[in-house]
Amino acid sequence: LCDWSSDVCSSDLKCMVCGDGKGGRCRSDGVTYEVSCKGCEGKYIGETSRNAFTRGREHKSDLHKKNKKSPLVMHNEEKHSSEPAPGFEMKVTGIFGGDATKRQVRESVLIQQTEEKDLINRRDEWRQVKLPRIELCLS
């Protein structure tokens, strides 16, 4: 079972972050995360005020129930329908605690940095406002 006093599971198979035995930072609240398809370059970028263990279990539940609203289920149907689904792995990409603004900005930046062809996020999830870039010219 997971040790709740630690940020890392003891390889709980129910944990999408730590279930592969590598461990992870699944117990920290307020995280950004990436879910990668094991069969292609597909990536889902997300953020949650909760911890990655809890959010990962929701993603796994959606996959198990074949929830048509899940971007991961949609990805499997679009990219891997003629083969057994390859599965997904999840990693924490940032820990922000109670700072929702920093967490949401980080998610937006990660989505913008991911090539569109590899992005599993649905377009209606791209609610983030594009962040302006400022360039300073020193002369």
Secondary structure, DSSP 4 states (H G I P E B T S, - for coil): ---TTSSS-S--TT-TTTTTTT---TT-EEEEEEEEESSSS-EEEEEEEEEHHHHHHHHHHHHHHT-TT-HHHHHHHHHSTTS----EEEEEEEE-TT-HHHHHHHHHHHHHHS-GGGB-S-GGG--SPPPPP------
